[in-house]
Amino acid sequence: MNYFKYYAIIIFSLMPYVVNVTPYSSDKNTPPFSIIAYYVPEEHYNPENLPLDKLTHIIFSFTKVIDNEMKFQNKDYGKKLKKLVAQRKNHPNLKVMIACGGWGSKGFSDMAYTPESRHKFVNSVVQFNKTYQLDGIDIDWEYPTIPAAGTKGRPEDKQNFTLLMKELRKALNSLKRNQTLTFASAGWERYYDNVEINEVLKYADYMNVMTYDQTSGSSPFTGHHTPLGWIKNDDLKQSPEYSVIETRKKELAQLGYDYELRSANKIINYCKNLGVKPEQIIIGAAFYGRAWQGVPPKNNGLYQPNKGPYIGWSAYSQIRKEFETNNNYKRYWDSIASAPYLYSAKDSIFISYDDTVSVRLKTNYALKNKLGGIMFWQLGNDTKEKNNLLDAIYKESTKY
């Protein structure tokens, strides 16, 4: 092929996406503080029963990248999404969005790789959002350049993610309804080496920082999976945790792991230092917990070895019903991590989770630091009883 002709084709195919791109905050009705819920439809938790009055955004989860287009894998989801959108008549300020991707979701790297495949995807998003009359989209690519959970990753993902967000922004700006564009970002530093974060945020309204799973279920030691507080070694020198963590570091180093304590405070400060504007950062809360078994009683089970996950994950509704009320389990509070945990010496089980106290503190932190808001995974995991997690978030947000 004639190379001049080839490059001319590429340049002209890109032209619709390289001019007149309005940056983030194209939606002039963006609330000063956002409360964003991810929502997975459930049989017994229908849109008419959701506490939508306490939310600014709800993100219906998930669509997938299929043949370089955004589509539902579950065909029943279309009807359920329409029912959710219909609730906007009772909540006119609510923004109903769609999430694309999720853990283990494939197709992003290939879709973003060429101008043609990105164009096909962006067109499908526009048509999808027009069809369902949506208010935006959340891109949940886990993760650019990193082939996590068997997904494909390539070095070019770093730049291609920026191009994808740029092209989405321009296309979404053509719709009559104002569109919010967000993406899910990781709660650990390596992620930010693989995205052009400040370029991406020229086009996205928010980044939803997944400040959970900070200690994974497969970790050989227990720990906080969604802590707020920045746990520094110097802070722990006078506490029982210090010697435990130092020992843990040495043990994991022998196994080839570079151990570091993670937290919401730590990664948010890291992002600010990269130049991210606070108002574009959404802090994450977990409406689920992680549990480990075979945990010895030292330090009430915190930072101890374990014999594997007791439960891969547990909804907060289950934790409140089955564990918080169980006399075998005692609740502990880590004032440095600003996080609760449960431990049963009888059963040797350790549970890390967010409760009403910790989500209030996260909300307060977000408000004091002038962040864009708070989000959580996911609404259906909350207890349907009074004084639930969303109630705690909402009440705290109204204090300012």
N, C-alpha and C positions, 0 to 999 in steps of 0.2 A: 504494500500500500504506500502511496505517496505520503511521506512523513508530514509535509506541510499541510496537506489535506487532512491528515489524521488529527494533528494538533488543532487545526482550525475547528474541526467538529467538536473537540473537547471544550475549546474556549467558548464557542457559541452555545453549547449545551449548558455551560455554567452561568452564562450571562444573566438569566432571570434571577439568579440567587446571589449575585455579588453587588447589587446596587439597591439603594433605598430600603435597607433593612433597619427597621425601627428597633432600638435596643430594648432591654427589659423594662418592665413597668409600663408596657403599652396599655395595660388595663388601668384606667384612671380610677376605678372603683376598688382597687386593692385595699383591704382593711389594714389599719395600723398594726394590728396583732392578729395573726392567723392561728386558728385551731383546725388542724387538718387531720382527718381520719382516713386511713386506708380501710376499705370495706370489701370483704369477700362475701358474696351473697350466700345466705343460709336458708334452709327450708323453713325454719321456725323463727326467723328474725327478718321479717319483710320490711321494705322501705317505709310503710305507713307506721311502723312501730319504732323506727329509729329516732334517737334524740337529736334530730337535725337542728333544733333551735339552739343547741350549744356549739355548733360547728360553723366555721366560715367556708370550709372546703370539705368535700368528700370525694375520695378517689376510688372508683370502682376498679377492682383488681381480679383478673388480669386479661389483657389481650396478649397475643404473641406475634412474633415476626414469622410469617409463613409465606414462602415464595416471594420474599422481599416486599410484603404488604402487611399491614396491621389487621389482624383478624381475630375473632373469637375461636378458641379451640373447643370450648364448650358451647354448643349451639343454643342451649337454654338461656345463656347469659344475656342475649339480646333482649328478650322479653323482660328480664329482671332489671336490666339497665333502663328500659323505657319506664318501668314503674318507679324507679328511683328519680328519674328526671321529672316525672309527673308531680312529685312531691314539692317541686320548686314553686308551685302555685301557692303553697302554704308557707313557703320560706323563700321569698323573692330575693333575698340577699345571699342565699346559699349558692356556691359554685360547685357544680357537678362535673367532675373530671374523669378521665380514663387513664389507667396505668397500663403501660406496655412493657412486658418482660417479666422480671422476677428471678429468684434464685434458680439457676440451672436452665434458664430460658436461652435457647439457641437462635442463631440467625442474625444477630446484630453485626458481627464483624463482616460477614459477607454482604449484608445489606448496605452497610456504610462504605464499602470498599470502592465503589465506582459512582460517578455522577449519575449514571443511568439508574442504578439500583436504588440510590438515595432518592432520586426523583420519583421513582415508582412508589416507594414507601411514603414519602411526604404527601403525594397525591392521595394515597389511600387514607392517610390520617385526616386530611381535609374532608374527604367524602364521608368518612366515618363520623367525624364531629358534626358535619352538616346533617347527616341522617338522624343522629340521636340528639341534636341540639345541645351539645356539650359546651362547657366553659373552659376546656383546656385539656392538656395531656401531661402525664408524668412519664418520663423515660427512665425505666429501671433496668439499665444495662449493667449486669454484674459479671465481669467488669471489663472496661476497655483494656486491651493488651494482655489481660490475665485470663487464661482458659480455665476459669473456676467451674467446678462441677461438670467437667466434660464439654464446656462450651469452647468455641474457637476463639483464639486471640492472636493478633498479629501486631507488630510494632506500629504499623500505619493507623491503627485504631486511635491513637492519641490525636492525630490531626483530623481524622475522619469523624470523630465524635464532635469536634468543633464545627465542622462543615455541616453535619447532620442538624445540630441545634440551630445553626444560622439559617439553614434552608427551611427548617420547621417554623422558625420565627417569622420569616417573610411570608410563608404560605398561610400561616394562621392569622396574620394581620389582614388578610384579604377577606376573612369571614365577617359577617355582620355582628355576631356576638363577640364581645371582647374575650380574648383567649389568654389563659394563664399557662405558661410553659415552665415546668419544673423537671428536676431529675433527682434520682436517689443517688447519694454519694456515700462512700464508706466511712466508717469511724476510725480508720487507721491510716497512718501517714503514707504508706507505699502507694495507695490509690492515687494520691495527688501528684506523684511522680509520673503518672501515666495518662493524665488529662491536662489540657491547657485551661486550667480552672478559671483564670481571669478572662480568657477569650470566650469560653463557654458562657460565663455569666454576663457577657454583653447582650446575650439573647434570651437567657432564662430569667424568670422572675425570682425563683428560689432554688436553693439546693436543699433537699431533705436529707439531713445527715443521719445515717443509720447508726445511732449511738446505742446499739444493743448488740448482743452476741460478741461482746468485748472479750469474754471468755467463752470459748466454744464448748459444746457438749462433749467433744472428743478430747478436751484438755486433760492431761494426766494429773492436774491439780485443780482443786476447786478454786473459785474466784467469783467476783462480781461480774455479771454479764451485762448490766446496764447502769454503771455507776455515773453519778454526776461529778463528784469531787475528784480533783487531780491528786492521785495518790503518788507522792514522791517519797523516795527512800529516806530522805532527811526527815520527813514528817513522821516516819515510823520508827526512828531510832530508839525511842523510849517505850515502844509498844511491843507486844508479843509478835506482831506481824513481821517486824523487821528481820529477825533471825530466820523466820520461816521463808520469807521472800529471798533472802540472800542464799539460803540453802537450796531453794527451788531453782534459782538462777544457775547455780553450779551444776545441779542435777540435769537440768534441761540442756545446758551447754554440752554436757557429755553425750546427750542424745542428738545434738546438732541443732537445737532450737535456740534462737536469740530471744530470750524472754523479756517482755516489757509490759508494764501495767498500763492499761488503757482507761480512758474516761471521756465523758462528754466535754468537760471543761478543757481537758488537754487538747483534743482534736479541734475544738472550736477556736481556741487560742492559736493553734497551729495555722488554721485557715485564715484567721485575721492577719497573722504575720505574713501570709502569702499575698495579702492585699485584698482579700475578700471583704466586701462591705457587710457589716453586721446585719443590716436589714434584709440581706439576701440569704441569711443562714436560718434554717429551721432546725431546732434541736429535736432529737428523737426520744420517745418513751416506748417502753415495751409493755404491752398488755398480755404478756405471757412470761413464764419463768423457765429456768433450766434447773435440772436436778441431777445429782450424782449419788451413787450408792457406794457402800464399803468405805465410808469416810471416817477416819479416827477422830476421837473427841478433842484432841489438842486444838487450842484456839477456837473452840466451839465449831470446829469443822472448816474454818476459813483458811484458804491457802494450803490445804492438806491433800495428800495423794488420794486417789479414788479407784474404784474398780469398774469404772464406766458409767454411762448415763443411766439413771434410774427411770427417767422419762425424757424422751428426746426434747419435748417442750410441753408445757402445761399452761392452759389458759388461766388468766387471773381468776375467772369465775370458779374454776376447779381448785385453785390454790386457796381461795377464801373458804370454799365449802368443805374441802377435804383435809386441808393441812393447817390453816390458821386456827381452826377450831379444834384440832386434834391435840389432846393434852400431851402426847408424846413429842410434839414439836414446840420448840421455844423460839420466839422471835428475838433477833438481835439487831442492833443498829450500829453501823459503822459510821462514826461521825466524820471521818476523813473522806470516805467515799460518798457520803450522804446517801447511803443505800441500806436497805434492810436485807436480812436473810433469815431463813429458818433452818434449824438443825434438830434432828432427833438422835440423841445418844443411844436410845434403845434400838432404833432401826439403822443407825449409821448412815443417815440420808441428809444431804445438804441441798437447800433450795435457794437460788438467787432469783430475784424478781423486783419489779417496781410495785409499790403499794401507794395508797393515797397520800402518805407523807412525802415520799420521794418524788411523785409527779407534781405535787404542789411546789416543791423546791425547784424542780426543773423549770416549771412555768415562771416562778419568781426570778430565777436566774436569767431566763430569756428576756423577761421584761426589764430587769435592771440593766442588762447588757445591751438593750435595744436591738435584740434579734428580731427576725421577721415573724417568729412564732414558734409553735410546737406542733409536732405531728406524732402519730403513733401507729404501730402495727399491732393488732388491727381491731376494729370496733367490735366485732362479734365475740372477741375474747373477754370483753369486760363483763362483770357481773351485772345482772339486770336488777339487782337490789338497789336500795338507796345508798347514798354515800359511796358511789362507785368511782372508778378512776376518772372518767370523763367529768363527773360532777366536781371532783377535786380540782381538775385543771380549769374548768369553767369558772368556778367560784374564785380561784386565785387570780384569774385573768381580769375579773371585774373590779379588783381592788385598786387598779390604776386608772 
